């Protein structure tokens, strides 16, 4: 049953402990490059559908869109290697940028959730064979 105004969840629901123990991994389709200022620029592949192909022909759009990250985003992306957990990223972010734990947790989880929704990262959960959808 679907309620009006509410979207149904896609994929499994994780509790707080599960999500903090997940290990973020950058998608193989995303290219990473360094800008002159040392921050990371992500090259994310565009969707391949009829509308994108039509617009690409008219406006000569590149197959990748670039997303320039700031210092904090660069720091978090560098920890998306499949070795560090979200909890590790929160702790390191709080220490490096002198944030309290709660601020670091909220900002890191919001950023990673945004990346996961766009399929830029996947989350590997302990005991799982692959990234969470």
C-alpha atoms as a printed R data frame, in Angstrom:
    type eleno elety resid chain resno      x       y       z
1   ATOM     1    CA   UNK     A     1  0.000   0.000   0.000
2   ATOM     2    CA   UNK     A     2  1.345   3.414  -0.929
3   ATOM     3    CA   UNK     A     3  0.445   6.560   0.942
4   ATOM     4    CA   UNK     A     4  0.033   9.790  -0.985
5   ATOM     5    CA   UNK     A     5  3.045  12.053  -0.837
6   ATOM     6    CA   UNK     A     6  5.358   9.323   0.456
7   ATOM     7    CA   UNK     A     7  7.891   7.516  -1.686
8   ATOM     8    CA   UNK     A     8  8.514   3.863  -1.061
9   ATOM     9    CA   UNK     A     9 12.046   2.946  -0.042
10  ATOM    10    CA   UNK     A    10 14.338   1.370  -2.577
11  ATOM    11    CA   UNK     A    11 16.641  -1.272  -1.185
12  ATOM    12    CA   UNK     A    12 17.204  -2.399   2.386
13  ATOM    13    CA   UNK     A    13 16.723  -0.151   5.390
14  ATOM    14    CA   UNK     A    14 19.839   0.110   7.556
15  ATOM    15    CA   UNK     A    15 19.850   1.047  11.206
16  ATOM    16    CA   UNK     A    16 22.379   3.557  12.541
17  ATOM    17    CA   UNK     A    17 24.990   1.002  13.626
18  ATOM    18    CA   UNK     A    18 24.838  -0.870  10.308
19  ATOM    19    CA   UNK     A    19 25.201   2.323   8.303
20  ATOM    20    CA   UNK     A    20 28.160   3.512  10.411
21  ATOM    21    CA   UNK     A    21 29.925   0.163   9.990
22  ATOM    22    CA   UNK     A    22 29.415   0.145   6.196
23  ATOM    23    CA   UNK     A    23 32.464   0.723   4.000
24  ATOM    24    CA   UNK     A    24 31.962   3.243   1.171
25  ATOM    25    CA   UNK     A    25 33.521   2.365  -2.186
26  ATOM    26    CA   UNK     A    26 33.814   4.698  -5.178
27  ATOM    27    CA   UNK     A    27 32.129   3.425  -8.343
28  ATOM    28    CA   UNK     A    28 34.424   2.094 -11.065
29  ATOM    29    CA   UNK     A    29 32.577   4.253 -13.595
30  ATOM    30    CA   UNK     A    30 33.572   7.481 -11.836
31  ATOM    31    CA   UNK     A    31 36.905   9.001 -12.830
32  ATOM    32    CA   UNK     A    32 38.878  10.964 -10.256
33  ATOM    33    CA   UNK     A    33 41.283  13.777 -11.084
34  ATOM    34    CA   UNK     A    34 43.101  16.401  -9.030
35  ATOM    35    CA   UNK     A    35 42.552  20.102  -9.606
36  ATOM    36    CA   UNK     A    36 45.393  22.613  -9.299
37  ATOM    37    CA   UNK     A    37 44.293  23.468  -5.755
38  ATOM    38    CA   UNK     A    38 44.687  19.829  -4.673
39  ATOM    39    CA   UNK     A    39 40.957  19.106  -4.421
40  ATOM    40    CA   UNK     A    40 39.300  16.265  -6.284
41  ATOM    41    CA   UNK     A    41 37.167  16.635  -9.402
42  ATOM    42    CA   UNK     A    42 34.850  13.699 -10.075
43  ATOM    43    CA   UNK     A    43 33.938  12.838 -13.658
44  ATOM    44    CA   UNK     A    44 30.549  11.149 -13.533
45  ATOM    45    CA   UNK     A    45 29.163   9.405 -16.639
46  ATOM    46    CA   UNK     A    46 25.944  10.868 -17.990
47  ATOM    47    CA   UNK     A    47 22.913   8.654 -18.347
48  ATOM    48    CA   UNK     A    48 22.514   7.010 -21.706
49  ATOM    49    CA   UNK     A    49 18.936   7.522 -22.846
50  ATOM    50    CA   UNK     A    50 17.266   9.019 -25.923
51  ATOM    51    CA   UNK     A    51 16.860  12.492 -24.457
52  ATOM    52    CA   UNK     A    52 20.501  12.754 -23.371
53  ATOM    53    CA   UNK     A    53 21.692  11.522 -26.771
54  ATOM    54    CA   UNK     A    54 19.494  14.103 -28.558
55  ATOM    55    CA   UNK     A    55 20.708  16.966 -26.371
56  ATOM    56    CA   UNK     A    56 24.307  15.758 -26.763
57  ATOM    57    CA   UNK     A    57 24.052  15.930 -30.553
58  ATOM    58    CA   UNK     A    58 22.662  19.455 -30.528
59  ATOM    59    CA   UNK     A    59 24.851  20.970 -27.801
60  ATOM    60    CA   UNK     A    60 27.939  18.719 -28.049
61  ATOM    61    CA   UNK     A    61 27.755  17.625 -24.419
62  ATOM    62    CA   UNK     A    62 30.623  15.545 -23.054
63  ATOM    63    CA   UNK     A    63 29.866  11.977 -21.910
64  ATOM    64    CA   UNK     A    64 30.957  12.921 -18.371
65  ATOM    65    CA   UNK     A    65 29.868  15.712 -16.098
66  ATOM    66    CA   UNK     A    66 32.412  17.161 -13.722
67  ATOM    67    CA   UNK     A    67 31.798  17.767 -10.027
68  ATOM    68    CA   UNK     A    68 34.454  19.768  -8.201
69  ATOM    69    CA   UNK     A    69 34.681  19.002  -4.501
70  ATOM    70    CA   UNK     A    70 35.831  21.290  -1.727
71  ATOM    71    CA   UNK     A    71 38.426  20.397   0.888
72  ATOM    72    CA   UNK     A    72 35.966  18.488   3.094
73  ATOM    73    CA   UNK     A    73 34.440  16.562   0.162
74  ATOM    74    CA   UNK     A    74 37.915  15.658  -1.067
75  ATOM    75    CA   UNK     A    75 38.849  14.398   2.393
76  ATOM    76    CA   UNK     A    76 35.750  12.177   2.587
77  ATOM    77    CA   UNK     A    77 36.113  10.828  -0.981
78  ATOM    78    CA   UNK     A    78 39.711   9.821  -0.246
79  ATOM    79    CA   UNK     A    79 38.330   7.610   2.554
80  ATOM    80    CA   UNK     A    80 35.906   5.834   0.173
81  ATOM    81    CA   UNK     A    81 38.347   3.025  -0.538
82  ATOM    82    CA   UNK     A    82 36.515   0.024   0.909
83  ATOM    83    CA   UNK     A    83 38.934  -0.148   3.846
84  ATOM    84    CA   UNK     A    84 37.546   2.656   6.018
85  ATOM    85    CA   UNK     A    85 34.069   2.524   7.523
86  ATOM    86    CA   UNK     A    86 31.683   5.454   7.686
87  ATOM    87    CA   UNK     A    87 32.476   5.592  11.410
88  ATOM    88    CA   UNK     A    88 36.195   5.954  10.578
89  ATOM    89    CA   UNK     A    89 35.408   8.773   8.156
90  ATOM    90    CA   UNK     A    90 33.315  10.564  10.789
91  ATOM    91    CA   UNK     A    91 36.068  10.271  13.410
92  ATOM    92    CA   UNK     A    92 38.814  11.426  11.024
93  ATOM    93    CA   UNK     A    93 36.676  14.307   9.731
94  ATOM    94    CA   UNK     A    94 35.897  15.479  13.271
95  ATOM    95    CA   UNK     A    95 39.560  15.380  14.227
96  ATOM    96    CA   UNK     A    96 40.909  17.003  11.048
97  ATOM    97    CA   UNK     A    97 38.402  19.864  10.844
98  ATOM    98    CA   UNK     A    98 37.874  20.260  14.609
99  ATOM    99    CA   UNK     A    99 34.156  19.454  14.555
100 ATOM   100    CA   UNK     A   100 32.179  17.834  17.320
101 ATOM   101    CA   UNK     A   101 31.248  14.220  16.660
102 ATOM   102    CA   UNK     A   102 27.576  14.919  15.953
103 ATOM   103    CA   UNK     A   103 28.327  17.625  13.358
104 ATOM   104    CA   UNK     A   104 30.809  15.367  11.621
105 ATOM   105    CA   UNK     A   105 28.400  12.417  11.629
106 ATOM   106    CA   UNK     A   106 25.489  14.398  10.197
107 ATOM   107    CA   UNK     A   107 27.531  16.048   7.456
108 ATOM   108    CA   UNK     A   108 29.387  12.866   6.481
109 ATOM   109    CA   UNK     A   109 26.281  10.674   6.394
110 ATOM   110    CA   UNK     A   110 24.322  13.284   4.415
111 ATOM   111    CA   UNK     A   111 27.156  13.626   1.884
112 ATOM   112    CA   UNK     A   112 27.605   9.862   1.514
113 ATOM   113    CA   UNK     A   113 23.846   9.311   1.213
114 ATOM   114    CA   UNK     A   114 23.751  11.880  -1.588
115 ATOM   115    CA   UNK     A   115 26.630  10.139  -3.388
116 ATOM   116    CA   UNK     A   116 25.010   6.713  -2.947
117 ATOM   117    CA   UNK     A   117 21.681   7.937  -4.379
118 ATOM   118    CA   UNK     A   118 23.537   9.085  -7.485
119 ATOM   119    CA   UNK     A   119 25.448   5.765  -7.724
120 ATOM   120    CA   UNK     A   120 28.785   7.518  -7.249
121 ATOM   121    CA   UNK     A   121 29.587   5.265  -4.305
122 ATOM   122    CA   UNK     A   122 28.366   1.918  -3.058
123 ATOM   123    CA   UNK     A   123 28.253   0.763   0.557
124 ATOM   124    CA   UNK     A   124 29.771  -2.588   1.463
125 ATOM   125    CA   UNK     A   125 28.197  -4.056   4.578
126 ATOM   126    CA   UNK     A   126 30.163  -6.585   6.631
127 ATOM   127    CA   UNK     A   127 29.109 -10.097   5.721
128 ATOM   128    CA   UNK     A   128 27.703  -8.845   2.422
129 ATOM   129    CA   UNK     A   129 29.067  -9.939  -0.956
130 ATOM   130    CA   UNK     A   130 28.817  -6.582  -2.681
131 ATOM   131    CA   UNK     A   131 27.787  -2.950  -2.490
132 ATOM   132    CA   UNK     A   132 24.351  -2.056  -1.193
133 ATOM   133    CA   UNK     A   133 22.007  -0.652  -3.848
